[in-house]
Amino acid sequence: MTRRSRAGLTALLAVAAAASGHAAPATLPSALEVNAGHLQATLDLAPAFPADLQKQLSNGLTNVIALHVALLPERGGGPVALYGREIDVLYDVWEETYSVTVKDPQAPHGRRLVFPRFPELRGFLAQARGVDLGPIEELGSSRWVLQTRFELNPVSKELLERTRQFITNPAAAGRTGTPSRSVLGAMASYLLKSADTGAEVYLFRSQVFTAREVTRR
C-alpha cells in the first residue's frame, strides 16, 4: 500500500461508514486485554443486530454473518492488523434447532455448534471473543482505533471469497502472525467498498486507546 493510499484510508473509512453503514452507535461495547503478548478484543455485537434477526435466521435457509475487525492508527494510515470471522447459521425446521459453522483463523475449516433455542444462539452471536490483533509490543506509544464491520448475508460473492481466502490462508501471515501488507491492502479495499443494495452492513469505530491502557492478563 503506497503512502498516499495509506494517508487517505482513514478518510475513506469515514466515507464508507456514512455511505454504506446503517444507523448505529458510533462505538461498540468492547474490552481489550493482552494475552500471551498479543492484543485481544472482546466485542458486544448486539447493537448491530437488526430487529428481525430471529425471523431472518429462522427461515430454513443458510444465513451468513461476516465480521471483520481492523486495527488502525488514530492519526491515519492503513490497517496494521485484521481479524476475520464467518458464521453460517441454518435453522432445522424439523428438529427446531440452529446449526452453526464458525470459520476464523483459529478454526479455518470450521467448527460446528448446535443451539436448541434462539436466545442461546443470539447470546453466542452477540459476543466476539479472542479477536487477535497481533503483538502488543508493536503498537509502541501510538494511539489506535478498531474499525469493526458486521455484515448479515453479504450480497457480494467476491467479498465473501476474499474473507474465506483471508481466513484459510495461513501462508499470508507475516513473521509476527499478522497479515502481510499485500493481504491488508486487499482486505482494506473490501472493508471500504460501498454496500451492495439490500445488504445489511454496520460499521463501528472504537474510542482511541494506547498500549499502556490495555489490561495485562
WOURGI-V886588 format. One record per backbone hydrogen bond with DSSP energy under -1.0 kcal/mol. NH is the residue of the N-H (numbers start at 1). CO is the residue of the C=O. If there is no record, write none. Layout:
# WOURGI-V886588
NH;CO / NH;CO
This chain:
# WOURGI-V886588
6;2 / 7;3 / 8;4 / 9;6 / 12;8 / 13;9 / 14;10 / 15;11 / 16;12 / 17;13 / 18;14 / 19;15 / 20;16 / 22;201 / 31;42 / 33;40 / 34;215 / 35;38 / 38;35 / 39;134 / 40;33 / 41;131 / 42;31 / 43;128 / 44;29 / 45;126 / 48;45 / 49;46 / 53;50 / 56;52 / 57;53 / 63;89 / 65;87 / 66;151 / 67;85 / 68;149 / 69;83 / 70;147 / 71;81 / 72;145 / 74;143 / 76;73 / 80;71 / 83;69 / 85;67 / 86;103 / 87;65 / 88;101 / 89;63 / 90;99 / 92;97 / 96;92 / 98;115 / 99;90 / 100;113 / 101;88 / 102;111 / 103;86 / 107;104 / 110;107 / 111;102 / 113;100 / 115;98 / 121;117 / 122;118 / 123;119 / 124;120 / 125;121 / 126;122 / 128;43 / 131;41 / 132;130 / 133;39 / 136;37 / 139;136 / 142;139 / 144;209 / 145;72 / 147;70 / 148;204 / 149;68 / 150;202 / 151;66 / 152;200 / 153;64 / 160;156 / 161;157 / 162;158 / 163;159 / 164;160 / 165;161 / 166;162 / 167;163 / 168;164 / 172;169 / 173;170 / 174;178 / 177;174 / 180;172 / 184;180 / 185;181 / 186;182 / 187;183 / 188;184 / 189;185 / 190;186 / 191;187 / 192;188 / 199;196 / 200;152 / 202;150 / 204;148 / 205;26 / 206;146 / 209;144 / 214;211 / 217;34
